[in-house]
Amino acid sequence: MMALKDLLKTPPRTRTGYRSRIDVWRESLDDADLKAFDAAVKNPEWTTSALVTVVNAEGLQISDAAFRDWRKRTLREAV
């Protein structure tokens, strides 16, 4: 266990707003995977269920409803 003085050496990052688990996971992707994921999110041929299946297989456990809401918000903000 780290000493309190060690934990308090570095201040926490400034919060710029809510970041969903999907946003955090997305930021961990390499450039090629990020580009492919973003293209699939924008492609209406990729259903929410299909994308959730892929994302879950990659280690992010997320529900269809949560992903659907995130996708709608992301596409709306991109306009």
Secondary structure, DSSP 8 states (H G I E B T S, - for coil): ---HHHHTSS------S---HHHHHHHTS-HHHHHHHHHHHH-TTS-HHHHHHHHHHTT----HHHHHHHHHHHHHHH-
